[in-house]
Amino acid sequence: MEEFTHIGIRRHRHDLRAFHADFTLRNWIVSKYPKTFVKVATEKLLIYALGRGKEWQDMPLIRSIQREANKGGNKFSALVLAVVKSKPFQMNTKVQPVNTSVTASSRTNSDKGNN
């Protein structure tokens, strides 16, 4: 391959060994410790999805998500789908703070004359 493209732009050669090393390490971890890898990935994904830390009450949910992912071949898409289908994720809502201060514009006409 030439060093320049057809319009004179210099080509960059990337060192793919770093990518290969990352891929090899991931494959080794997944092949050597598949249950641990799926458990940790499930915990981290759930923490991100719920927007809070992991609690001891979450362990049955984490195990059920792991079982669902295992049925799906331990694919990342199976993990995400199991998290999305979980009740805590579906019922997770952010509570908006209630403004309790009363302003003059929010008072009704009947309130204005009664002090």
Secondary structure, DSSP 8 states (H G I E B T S, - for coil): --SB-TTS-B-----THHHHHHHHHHHHHHHH-HHHHHHHHHHHHHHHHHTS---GGGHHHHHHHHHHHHHTTT-HHHHHHHHHHSHHHHT------------GGGS-HHHHT--
